[in-house]
Amino acid sequence: MHIEQLELTHYRNYDKLTLTFDNNVNVILGENAQGKTNVMESIYVLAMAKSHRTSNDKDLIQWHEEYAKIEGRVMKQHGALPLELVISKKGKKAKVNHLEQSKLSRYVGHMNVVMFAPEDLHLVKGSPQVRRRFIDMEIGQVSAVYLHDSSLYQKILLQRNHYLKQLQARKQTDQTMLEVLTDQFVEMAAKIVVRRFQYLKLLQEWAEPIHKGISRGLETLEVVYKPSVQVTAGASQQEVEEVFREKLASVRQREIERGVTLAGPHRDDLQFLVNGHDVQTFGSQGQQRTTALSIKLAEIELIHAEIGEYPILLLDDVLSELDDFRQSHLLNTIQGKVQTFVTTTSVEGIDHQTLNEATTFIVEDGVMKKTGGS
């Protein structure tokens, strides 16, 4: 798949912008703070209905305006698909093929993207929250059911925490409602854990040979899922539910004392092992970057395997963070296969056929012009 046309209205520093793209590689050149990352972000938001840079949707709306609108024409195997997302202070409205979607979970997944930005290097060395967000966003792209379950889980978690706080403050004494919420919580938590195990097994299968290739056969990468309860891959949903029930029963008094849920997918983590050693703790910066790159390249192949089409790749200011060998490996992998967007302040020093044949845009102070390519 590829995005053929993008139209922005009142988005960040763009009042009105219409762009047509090459279906191979598009390079967006510009100094920092000119608006090149805003274009990249808008493509991501069009796909995911949320930003990778901010959790506050109001940040996406141009100053003094009431709304922001992103429109895109996506070319897929079965033809063109118009997408539209309007972001206002009241919320979001999404359209697929001009039809408004009742839920965002029915919108996400029509256009698939893989984003690789400098902050993605924190996937390895950052907090567990970064890795949980990564898992949820990526599974959500290929599974509307997971997206729905994850959203429902968050709502139940909020309700359960709220009731625990009321019990903590002795505004409530009846624990019957807590038991009802716990039953709902356990069912959704188990669904999410089982799906995460399945997805991460596939990610491991793709990432291991990619990492071996980048490390010239010297390193073996292992992706380890670390759920907050003692369950293993292959456990059924019923078995996972039982483990959750036992765990929550054993910590109920502590939960009431602290007013918070102490076990669940919101406390899970991922671990990356290279040759059996934890990369976060023992890996060099080079190993951490190779791991992050391997995971991103594995995502591309996994999405292709799941939906039958390659996703769109967004490389936001990341080439300068990689050495020549990793740059070449990345560019060789995507060449002629994946529509790619690259933002950078300069392509000097990057001599690769993929970039030499790219369509180029220059951004200066919110004005974007096509300067080369098709």
Secondary structure by P-SEA (a helix, b strand, c coil): ccccbbbbcccccccbbbbbbbccbbbbbbcccccaaaaaaaaaaaacccccccccccccccccccbbbbbbbbbccccbbbbbbbbcccbbbbbcccccccccccccccbbbbbbcccccccccccaaaaaaaaaaaaaaacaaaaaaaaaaaaaaaaaaaaaaaaaacccccaaaaaaaaaaaaaaaaaaaaaaaaaaaaaaaaaaaaaaaaacccbbbbbbbbccccccccccaaaaaaaaaaaaaaaaaaaaaaccccccccccbbbbbcccccccccccaaaaaaaaaaaaaaaaaaaaaacccccbbbbccccccccaaaaaaaaaaaccccbbbbbccccccccccccccbbbbbbcccbbbbcccc
